């Protein structure tokens, strides 16, 4: 029994050291490749081009209804999110799952259904934040993730997997992929910059 515990301790120690070295290497690389420590973003989103995707007044009006629901403390349902989402082809949202622009919640149609709900709820929370009806948190990204995860926990998993696959396909190398994932993880989940 004592030998097994020593072996387990050694394995745990080696794992911790390897993980520590990997995190340090990712942090050093991320600061060299991306000094601003902002998540990588494409230069422009065609999904926000009003000539290409004119604002849908019905969706914009419905978002105002959702703001009222939030003020009244009523739950936001999947049907509400279905009515509020504006789906666009992935080629107009390369490298991003969803965003709020032109008064609409715009979601990439490449996302699986669970991820669509998660991302739509995340973006809706940003609308609530800007309207002053969200729970007051210090970090707006963390707050939006927290609310969306609480309501759609499986959607978070779908979103993470879909995002990782998409990011890997766009990365020039495996190391660049790992560094970008590290920067996004720090920004969105740890609130680091």
C-alpha positions as CSV (number, residue, x, y, z in Angstrom):
1,X,0.0,0.0,0.0
2,X,2.8,2.4,0.9
3,X,4.5,1.8,-2.5
4,X,1.2,2.5,-4.3
5,X,0.9,5.8,-2.4
6,X,4.5,6.8,-3.3
7,X,3.9,6.0,-6.9
8,X,0.6,8.0,-6.9
9,X,2.4,10.9,-5.3
10,X,5.2,10.8,-7.9
11,X,2.7,10.7,-10.8
12,X,0.7,13.6,-9.3
13,X,4.0,15.6,-8.8
14,X,5.1,15.0,-12.4
15,X,1.6,15.9,-13.7
16,X,1.6,19.1,-11.7
17,X,5.1,20.1,-12.9
18,X,4.2,19.3,-16.6
19,X,1.0,21.3,-16.3
20,X,2.8,24.2,-14.6
21,X,5.5,24.3,-17.4
22,X,2.8,24.1,-20.1
23,X,0.9,27.0,-18.5
24,X,4.0,29.1,-18.2
25,X,5.0,28.4,-21.8
26,X,1.5,29.3,-23.0
27,X,1.5,32.5,-21.0
28,X,4.9,33.6,-22.3
29,X,4.0,32.7,-25.9
30,X,0.6,34.5,-25.6
31,X,2.3,37.7,-24.3
32,X,4.8,37.6,-27.2
33,X,2.3,36.8,-29.9
34,X,-0.6,38.9,-28.5
35,X,0.7,41.7,-26.3
36,X,-2.8,43.2,-25.8
37,X,-4.1,39.9,-24.4
38,X,-7.4,40.3,-26.2
39,X,-9.0,37.3,-27.8
40,X,-8.2,37.0,-31.5
41,X,-10.9,38.5,-33.6
42,X,-11.4,38.9,-37.4
43,X,-11.0,42.4,-38.6
44,X,-14.7,42.8,-39.5
45,X,-17.9,40.9,-39.1
46,X,-20.0,40.8,-42.3
47,X,-22.9,39.8,-40.1
48,X,-23.0,43.4,-38.8
49,X,-23.2,44.9,-42.3
50,X,-26.7,46.4,-42.5
51,X,-26.5,46.2,-46.3
52,X,-26.0,42.5,-46.1
53,X,-28.2,41.8,-43.2
54,X,-30.8,44.6,-42.7
55,X,-32.1,45.0,-39.1
56,X,-35.2,42.8,-38.5
57,X,-37.6,45.2,-36.7
58,X,-39.7,42.3,-35.4
59,X,-36.6,40.8,-33.6
60,X,-35.5,44.2,-32.3
61,X,-39.0,44.8,-30.9
62,X,-39.1,41.3,-29.3
63,X,-35.8,42.0,-27.5
64,X,-37.5,45.0,-25.9
65,X,-40.2,42.6,-24.7
66,X,-37.4,40.4,-23.2
67,X,-35.9,43.4,-21.4
68,X,-39.4,44.0,-19.8
69,X,-39.5,40.3,-18.9
70,X,-36.1,40.6,-17.2
71,X,-37.3,43.7,-15.3
72,X,-40.3,41.7,-14.0
73,X,-38.1,38.7,-13.0
74,X,-39.8,36.4,-15.5
75,X,-37.7,33.5,-16.9
76,X,-36.3,33.6,-20.4
77,X,-37.4,30.5,-22.3
78,X,-36.0,28.6,-25.3
79,X,-38.9,29.9,-27.3
80,X,-37.9,33.4,-26.4
81,X,-34.4,32.8,-27.6
82,X,-35.7,31.1,-30.8
83,X,-37.7,34.3,-31.6
84,X,-34.8,36.6,-30.8
85,X,-31.9,34.8,-32.7
86,X,-30.9,36.0,-36.2
87,X,-29.0,33.1,-37.8
88,X,-26.3,33.9,-40.4
89,X,-23.9,31.7,-42.4
90,X,-20.6,30.9,-40.7
91,X,-18.6,32.5,-43.5
92,X,-19.9,35.9,-42.4
93,X,-19.0,35.2,-38.7
94,X,-15.6,33.4,-39.1
95,X,-14.0,32.9,-35.7
96,X,-17.0,34.0,-33.6
97,X,-20.1,32.2,-32.4
98,X,-22.4,35.1,-31.8
99,X,-22.6,38.9,-31.2
100,X,-25.0,41.7,-30.5
101,X,-25.0,44.4,-33.1
102,X,-27.6,46.5,-35.0
103,X,-30.0,45.8,-32.1
104,X,-30.1,42.1,-32.8
105,X,-28.6,38.9,-31.4
106,X,-26.7,37.4,-34.4
107,X,-25.7,33.7,-34.1
108,X,-23.6,31.6,-36.5
109,X,-25.8,28.9,-38.0
110,X,-22.9,26.4,-37.9
111,X,-23.5,26.0,-34.1
112,X,-25.3,22.9,-32.9
113,X,-28.7,23.7,-31.3
114,X,-27.6,23.6,-27.7
115,X,-24.7,26.0,-28.4
116,X,-27.1,28.3,-30.2
117,X,-29.2,28.7,-27.0
118,X,-26.1,29.1,-24.9
119,X,-24.6,31.8,-27.2
120,X,-28.0,33.6,-27.6
121,X,-28.5,33.7,-23.9
122,X,-24.9,35.0,-23.4
123,X,-25.5,37.8,-26.0
124,X,-29.0,38.5,-24.5
125,X,-27.2,39.0,-21.1
126,X,-25.0,41.6,-22.8
127,X,-28.2,43.4,-23.9
128,X,-29.5,43.3,-20.4
129,X,-26.2,44.7,-19.1
130,X,-26.3,47.6,-21.5
131,X,-30.0,48.2,-20.6
132,X,-29.1,48.2,-16.9
133,X,-31.4,45.3,-16.0
134,X,-28.8,42.6,-15.5
135,X,-27.3,41.4,-12.2
136,X,-24.4,43.7,-11.4
137,X,-21.1,41.9,-11.7
138,X,-17.6,43.4,-12.0
139,X,-16.7,41.4,-15.2
140,X,-19.4,41.6,-17.9
141,X,-18.0,38.6,-19.9
142,X,-17.9,36.4,-16.8
143,X,-21.4,37.5,-15.8
144,X,-22.8,36.7,-19.3
145,X,-21.1,33.2,-19.2
146,X,-22.3,32.5,-15.7
147,X,-26.0,33.3,-16.6
148,X,-25.9,31.3,-19.9
149,X,-24.1,28.4,-18.2
150,X,-26.7,28.3,-15.4
151,X,-29.5,28.1,-17.9
152,X,-27.9,26.0,-20.6
153,X,-25.1,23.9,-19.1
154,X,-25.0,21.4,-22.0
155,X,-25.0,24.3,-24.4
156,X,-21.7,25.4,-22.8
157,X,-20.2,22.1,-23.6
158,X,-21.5,22.2,-27.2
159,X,-20.2,25.7,-27.6
160,X,-16.7,24.8,-26.2
161,X,-16.4,21.8,-28.5
162,X,-17.6,23.6,-31.5
163,X,-15.3,26.6,-30.8
164,X,-12.3,24.4,-30.3
165,X,-12.9,22.6,-33.6
166,X,-13.4,25.9,-35.5
167,X,-10.4,27.5,-33.9
168,X,-8.2,24.5,-34.7
169,X,-9.3,24.6,-38.4
170,X,-8.4,28.4,-38.6
171,X,-5.0,28.1,-36.8
172,X,-1.8,28.0,-38.8
173,X,-0.2,25.6,-36.3
174,X,-1.1,23.5,-33.3
175,X,1.0,25.8,-31.0
176,X,-0.8,28.9,-32.3
177,X,-4.1,27.1,-31.6
178,X,-3.0,26.3,-28.0
179,X,-1.9,29.9,-27.4
180,X,-5.1,31.4,-28.8
181,X,-7.2,29.0,-26.7
182,X,-5.2,30.0,-23.6
183,X,-5.8,33.7,-24.3
184,X,-9.5,33.1,-24.9
185,X,-9.8,31.0,-21.7
186,X,-8.1,33.7,-19.6
187,X,-10.2,36.4,-21.1
188,X,-13.6,34.7,-21.0
189,X,-13.4,32.5,-18.0
190,X,-10.8,33.9,-15.7
191,X,-11.2,37.6,-16.4
192,X,-7.5,38.0,-16.9
193,X,-5.9,40.4,-19.4
